[in-house]
Amino acid sequence: MSRRNRLLAAAGLVAAGAMALGLALAGSQSVIFGTLDTQPGTAAAENRAGVTMAMFELNWASFEPSRGVVSSSYLATMKSELAAYQAAGQRVTLGLGLQNPPSWVFSLPNSTYTDQDGATSTEADFVFSQAVRSAAASYLSLVAADLPLSNFWAIRLTSGGDAEMLYPGGGTYWAFDHAALTGSGLATGMTRNPYPNWKPGQPGLTQAQISRWVNWYVGGLDNVTNWQMQTLSKLGFTGYYETVTPGSGTRPDYLTQTERQNLLNDGTTGVGAVWICTTPSCRTRPTSWPTSPPSPTGPAATTPASLETPRCP
């Protein structure tokens, strides 16, 4: 089994049963337990058993099938589901459903990733495409209008196109679409590919230059995650964020080996799972951390000690 498959399999084992969210609670050793595939019909029983966190997952394509148009039937279904979790006394984590975009998103400029071989992804490109991010921001504003974000204790953050904080799979590097190479249509806060004429797996860069390229590439996931936090904060969210970073990712020693081989496929670096480069910055917030979670009340999460922008070794 490849290292990427092991990484994702480990995440799947967590999803298979009740999971400990692992929130560091200030002044307490408590752990909040919840389920990823929470069902309204069993929410009350779960809450009585101590599984007090429900997962509420939206689907962008179902919510906004036509641009700017919300499906009233889907919205009614989701409001009923949310009400069931709240009636059971559970806290609720929101999944944004960005990984399931409506078909019209793929007609936007730079809507998909391109790898070094010229292949295009089936996932929407949230890292490099400003057009995709703008469409997603409009969708999130529709969500906040119909499902106020004060309903949610936490929100899960991903890369947008993937259900986790990852680039597409396949063993390649997804940084070669028009926006990434030229800067035209590039998402705000991103810079273009620093070495647009170089491709992973080929010679031509020094080790320092390859390290810089990796930092830029993985930093794209950091950037899109921070963009989500800033967008949601402006829409009134004051709860907690859960960055979905599966497995241990590329360890420092493996990253060094991969860089020495001109970024040949190591199973995890291509999908951006280099958490040593992303985790501290992804925990920054555009506003201060709350001193207590939204209703139902409970102990507050600990503020991360380090908020500086990370750098790869």
C-alpha positions as CSV (number, residue, x, y, z in Angstrom):
1,M,0.0,0.0,0.0
2,S,1.4,3.4,-0.9
3,R,2.1,6.0,1.8
4,R,-0.7,8.2,0.4
5,N,-3.1,5.2,0.7
6,R,-1.9,4.5,4.2
7,L,-2.4,8.2,5.1
8,L,-6.0,8.1,3.8
9,A,-6.8,4.7,5.2
10,A,-5.8,6.0,8.7
11,A,-8.3,8.9,8.2
12,G,-10.9,6.4,7.1
13,L,-10.5,4.4,10.3
14,V,-11.3,7.5,12.3
15,A,-14.4,8.2,10.1
16,A,-15.6,4.6,10.6
17,G,-16.7,5.1,14.2
18,A,-17.1,7.7,16.9
19,M,-14.1,10.0,16.8
20,A,-12.5,12.1,19.5
21,L,-12.3,15.6,18.1
22,G,-9.2,16.1,20.2
23,L,-9.9,19.8,21.0
24,A,-7.5,21.0,23.7
25,L,-9.9,22.4,26.3
26,A,-8.6,25.2,28.5
27,G,-8.3,24.1,32.1
28,S,-9.8,20.6,31.4
29,Q,-8.8,17.2,30.2
30,S,-12.2,16.7,28.6
31,V,-12.5,15.3,25.1
32,I,-15.5,15.9,22.9
33,F,-16.8,12.8,21.0
34,G,-18.8,13.0,17.8
35,T,-19.6,11.1,14.6
36,L,-18.8,12.1,11.1
37,D,-22.0,10.6,9.5
38,T,-24.4,11.8,12.1
39,Q,-28.1,10.7,11.6
40,P,-31.0,12.8,12.9
41,G,-32.8,9.7,14.0
42,T,-30.1,8.6,16.4
43,A,-28.9,12.0,17.5
44,A,-30.8,12.0,20.8
45,A,-29.5,8.5,21.7
46,E,-25.9,9.4,20.9
47,N,-26.2,12.6,23.0
48,R,-27.4,10.6,26.0
49,A,-24.5,8.2,25.5
50,G,-22.0,11.0,25.6
51,V,-21.5,11.5,21.8
52,T,-22.3,15.2,22.0
53,M,-21.0,16.5,18.6
54,A,-23.0,16.1,15.4
55,M,-21.6,16.5,11.9
56,F,-23.7,18.6,9.5
57,E,-22.4,18.3,6.0
58,L,-23.7,20.6,3.2
59,N,-23.4,19.9,-0.6
60,W,-22.7,23.0,-2.7
61,A,-24.2,21.5,-5.8
62,S,-27.4,20.7,-4.1
63,F,-27.6,24.0,-2.2
64,E,-26.9,26.2,-5.2
65,P,-27.6,24.2,-8.4
66,S,-27.8,27.4,-10.5
67,R,-25.6,30.4,-9.8
68,G,-27.2,32.5,-7.1
69,V,-30.3,30.3,-6.8
70,V,-30.8,28.3,-3.6
71,S,-32.8,25.0,-3.8
72,S,-35.7,25.5,-1.5
73,S,-36.3,21.8,-1.1
74,Y,-32.7,21.0,-0.2
75,L,-32.6,24.0,2.2
76,A,-35.8,22.7,3.9
77,T,-34.3,19.3,4.3
78,M,-31.1,20.6,5.8
79,K,-32.9,23.0,8.2
80,S,-34.9,20.0,9.5
81,E,-31.7,18.0,10.0
82,L,-30.0,20.8,11.9
83,A,-33.1,21.3,14.1
84,A,-33.0,17.6,15.0
85,Y,-29.4,17.8,16.2
86,Q,-30.1,20.9,18.2
87,A,-33.2,19.4,19.7
88,A,-31.1,16.4,20.8
89,G,-28.8,18.8,22.7
90,Q,-25.8,18.3,20.5
91,R,-23.2,20.8,19.4
92,V,-22.9,20.9,15.6
93,T,-19.9,21.0,13.4
94,L,-20.5,22.3,9.9
95,G,-19.0,20.8,6.7
96,L,-19.1,23.4,4.0
97,G,-19.4,20.9,1.1
98,L,-17.1,22.9,-1.2
99,Q,-15.7,19.6,-2.5
100,N,-19.0,19.1,-4.3
101,P,-19.3,22.1,-6.5
102,P,-22.2,22.6,-9.0
103,S,-21.4,22.0,-12.6
104,W,-21.5,25.6,-13.5
105,V,-18.3,26.2,-11.5
106,F,-16.3,24.3,-14.1
107,S,-17.1,26.9,-16.7
108,L,-15.2,29.5,-14.7
109,P,-11.7,30.6,-15.6
110,N,-8.9,28.3,-14.2
111,S,-11.6,26.1,-12.7
112,T,-9.4,23.0,-12.4
113,Y,-5.9,22.1,-11.5
114,T,-3.3,21.1,-14.1
115,D,-0.3,18.9,-13.2
116,Q,3.2,18.9,-14.6
117,D,2.2,16.4,-17.3
118,G,-0.7,18.6,-18.6
119,A,-3.4,16.4,-17.0
120,T,-6.4,18.3,-15.5
121,S,-8.1,17.4,-12.3
122,T,-11.8,16.6,-11.7
123,E,-11.6,18.8,-8.6
124,A,-12.3,22.5,-8.6
125,D,-9.1,24.7,-8.1
126,F,-9.5,26.7,-4.9
127,V,-5.8,27.3,-4.5
128,F,-5.0,29.2,-7.6
129,S,-8.3,30.3,-9.2
130,Q,-9.7,33.6,-8.0
131,A,-12.9,32.9,-10.0
132,V,-13.6,29.7,-8.1
133,R,-12.9,31.4,-4.7
134,S,-15.3,34.3,-5.6
135,A,-18.0,31.8,-6.5
136,A,-17.4,29.9,-3.3
137,A,-17.5,33.1,-1.3
138,S,-20.9,33.9,-2.8
139,Y,-22.1,30.4,-1.9
140,L,-20.9,30.8,1.7
141,S,-22.8,34.1,2.0
142,L,-26.0,32.3,0.8
143,V,-25.4,29.6,3.4
144,A,-24.9,32.2,6.2
145,A,-28.1,34.0,5.2
146,D,-30.2,30.9,5.4
147,L,-28.3,28.9,8.1
148,P,-26.8,31.5,10.4
149,L,-23.3,30.5,11.4
150,S,-24.1,31.1,15.0
151,N,-25.8,27.7,14.9
152,F,-22.4,26.0,14.6
153,W,-19.8,25.2,17.3
154,A,-17.1,24.4,14.7
155,I,-16.5,24.4,11.0
156,R,-14.3,21.9,9.1
157,L,-11.7,23.4,6.7
158,T,-10.4,21.6,3.7
159,S,-8.5,22.6,0.5
160,G,-12.0,23.3,-1.1
161,G,-11.7,20.9,-4.0
162,D,-10.9,17.9,-1.8
163,A,-12.8,16.7,1.3
164,E,-9.5,17.1,3.2
165,M,-6.8,19.7,3.1
166,L,-5.1,18.1,0.1
167,Y,-4.4,18.7,-3.6
168,P,-5.7,16.0,-6.0
169,G,-4.0,12.6,-6.0
170,G,-2.2,10.7,-8.7
171,G,1.4,11.1,-7.7
172,T,1.9,14.4,-9.5
173,Y,2.1,18.1,-8.6
174,W,-0.9,20.3,-9.4
175,A,0.7,23.7,-9.9
176,F,0.7,24.2,-13.7
177,D,-2.6,25.8,-14.7
178,H,-2.7,29.1,-16.4
179,A,-3.2,31.1,-13.2
180,A,-0.5,29.4,-11.3
181,L,2.1,29.8,-14.2
182,T,1.3,33.3,-15.3
183,G,-0.4,35.0,-12.3
184,S,-3.4,35.9,-14.5
185,G,-6.6,35.2,-12.6
186,L,-4.6,34.1,-9.6
187,A,-6.3,34.0,-6.2
188,T,-5.7,36.9,-3.9
189,G,-2.7,36.3,-1.6
190,M,-1.1,33.7,-3.9
191,T,2.0,34.3,-5.9
192,R,2.7,32.5,-9.2
193,N,4.8,29.4,-9.6
194,P,8.4,30.7,-8.8
195,Y,10.0,28.4,-11.4
196,P,7.4,28.0,-14.2
197,N,9.7,26.3,-16.6
198,W,10.8,23.6,-14.2
199,K,8.8,20.4,-13.6
200,P,9.1,18.1,-10.6
201,G,11.1,15.0,-11.4
202,Q,13.5,16.9,-13.6
203,P,16.9,18.4,-12.8
204,G,17.5,22.1,-13.1
205,L,17.0,23.6,-9.7
206,T,19.3,23.7,-6.7
207,Q,18.2,22.1,-3.4
208,A,17.5,25.5,-2.0
209,Q,15.3,26.4,-5.0
210,I,13.4,23.1,-4.7
211,S,12.8,23.8,-1.0
212,R,11.5,27.2,-2.0
213,W,9.2,25.6,-4.6
214,V,7.8,23.1,-2.0
215,N,7.2,25.9,0.5
216,W,5.3,27.8,-2.2
217,Y,3.3,24.7,-3.3
218,V,2.3,23.6,0.2
219,G,1.7,27.2,1.2
220,G,-1.1,27.3,-1.3
221,L,-3.1,25.0,1.0
222,D,-2.2,27.2,3.9
223,N,-3.4,30.2,1.9
224,V,-6.8,28.7,0.9
225,T,-7.5,27.6,4.4
226,N,-6.8,31.0,5.8
227,W,-9.0,32.5,3.1
228,Q,-11.9,30.3,4.3
229,M,-11.4,31.5,7.9
230,Q,-11.3,35.1,6.8
231,T,-14.4,34.7,4.7
232,L,-16.4,32.9,7.4
233,S,-15.3,35.4,10.1
234,K,-16.7,38.3,7.9
235,L,-19.9,36.3,7.7
236,G,-20.2,36.3,11.5
237,F,-18.7,33.0,12.5
238,T,-17.1,33.2,16.0
239,G,-16.6,29.5,16.8
240,Y,-13.8,27.0,16.2
241,Y,-12.1,25.7,13.1
242,E,-11.0,22.1,12.4
243,T,-8.4,21.7,9.7
244,V,-8.7,18.3,8.1
245,T,-5.1,17.2,7.8
246,P,-5.1,13.4,7.5
247,G,-2.3,11.2,8.7
248,S,1.2,12.3,9.6
249,G,2.1,13.5,6.1
250,T,5.6,13.7,4.7
251,R,8.1,13.5,7.6
252,P,11.1,15.9,7.5
253,D,13.5,13.1,6.6
254,Y,11.3,11.9,3.7
255,L,10.9,15.4,2.5
256,T,14.7,15.9,2.4
257,Q,15.0,12.6,0.3
258,T,12.2,13.7,-2.0
259,E,13.8,17.1,-2.6
260,R,17.2,15.4,-3.4
261,Q,15.4,13.4,-6.0
262,N,13.9,16.5,-7.7
263,L,10.5,15.8,-6.1
264,L,9.9,12.3,-7.5
265,N,6.6,10.9,-6.2
266,D,6.8,10.0,-2.5
267,G,3.0,9.4,-2.1
268,T,2.3,12.4,0.1
269,T,4.2,15.6,-1.0
270,G,2.3,15.8,-4.3
271,V,-1.0,16.1,-2.4
272,G,0.5,18.7,-0.2
273,A,0.4,16.7,3.0
274,V,3.5,18.3,4.4
275,W,2.0,19.4,7.8
276,I,5.3,20.6,9.1
277,C,5.0,23.5,6.7
278,T,1.3,24.3,7.1
279,T,-0.1,23.5,10.6
280,P,1.0,26.6,12.6
281,S,-0.2,29.2,10.1
282,C,-3.4,27.3,9.4
283,R,-4.3,27.8,13.0
284,T,-4.1,31.6,12.8
285,R,-7.4,33.5,13.0
286,P,-8.4,36.8,11.4
287,T,-9.9,37.7,14.7
288,S,-9.3,36.7,18.3
289,W,-10.2,33.3,19.6
290,P,-13.5,33.2,21.5
291,T,-13.4,32.9,25.3
292,S,-16.3,30.5,25.3
293,P,-17.9,28.4,22.5
294,P,-21.3,29.2,21.0
295,S,-24.4,27.7,22.7
296,P,-24.6,25.1,24.1
297,T,-22.0,26.4,26.4
298,G,-18.9,24.6,27.4
299,P,-15.1,25.1,28.1
300,A,-13.1,27.2,25.7
301,A,-10.4,25.9,23.3
302,T,-6.8,26.8,24.0
303,T,-5.3,29.5,21.8
304,P,-2.4,28.0,19.8
305,A,0.9,29.1,21.1
306,S,2.5,29.7,17.7
307,L,0.9,31.9,15.1
308,E,3.9,32.7,12.9
309,T,4.0,31.8,9.2
310,P,5.8,28.4,8.8
311,R,8.7,27.6,6.6
312,C,9.8,24.2,5.3
313,P,13.1,22.9,6.6
